[in-house]
Amino acid sequence: MESLHNVLIHGYDEVDIEIVWVSATEDISRIHTPFQHLLSKVSDRSRDGP
């Protein structure tokens, strides 16, 4: 994500907006559920302690 940020900020004239749009609308939706599951596990562990 950090490298995407750098490209968008510093190389905006070379960014293909269609690729950014597909990433934002399709790719992120594919990782949303697994990411939510991972966050839930981390949250559960932090509540339970070490």
Wavefront OBJ file of the C-alpha trace (Angstrom):
o trace
v 0.000 0.000 0.000
v 2.822 2.408 0.787
v 4.355 1.962 -2.646
v 0.962 2.604 -4.275
v 0.725 5.790 -2.238
v 4.163 6.891 -3.453
v 3.243 6.260 -7.087
v -0.022 8.141 -6.752
v 1.633 11.100 -5.025
v 4.883 11.343 -6.982
v 4.065 9.745 -10.321
v 0.459 10.769 -10.794
v 1.083 11.651 -14.439
v 2.012 8.007 -15.114
v -0.883 6.390 -13.218
v -3.430 4.430 -15.231
v -6.686 5.484 -13.588
v -8.485 2.396 -14.908
v -6.063 0.112 -13.036
v -6.529 2.158 -9.857
v -10.322 1.966 -10.269
v -10.282 -1.824 -10.752
v -8.052 -2.220 -7.702
v -10.319 -0.020 -5.609
v -13.592 -1.587 -6.719
v -12.753 -5.235 -7.418
v -9.477 -6.272 -5.822
v -10.242 -4.792 -2.423
v -13.635 -6.482 -2.271
v -11.891 -9.849 -2.726
v -9.685 -9.341 0.315
v -12.297 -7.693 2.531
v -13.708 -10.888 4.103
v -10.333 -12.560 4.746
v -9.015 -9.299 6.178
v -12.022 -8.933 8.489
v -11.458 -12.522 9.659
v -7.802 -11.766 10.380
v -8.685 -8.601 12.300
v -11.205 -10.548 14.347
v -8.560 -13.132 15.288
v -6.093 -10.418 16.298
v -8.750 -8.649 18.324
v -9.714 -11.897 20.089
v -6.080 -12.596 20.975
v -5.541 -9.115 22.371
v -8.617 -9.491 24.597
v -7.488 -12.922 25.838
v -3.991 -11.719 26.675
v -0.632 -13.318 25.865
l 1 2 3 4 5 6 7 8 9 10 11 12 13 14 15 16 17 18 19 20 21 22 23 24 25 26 27 28 29 30 31 32 33 34 35 36 37 38 39 40 41 42 43 44 45 46 47 48 49 50
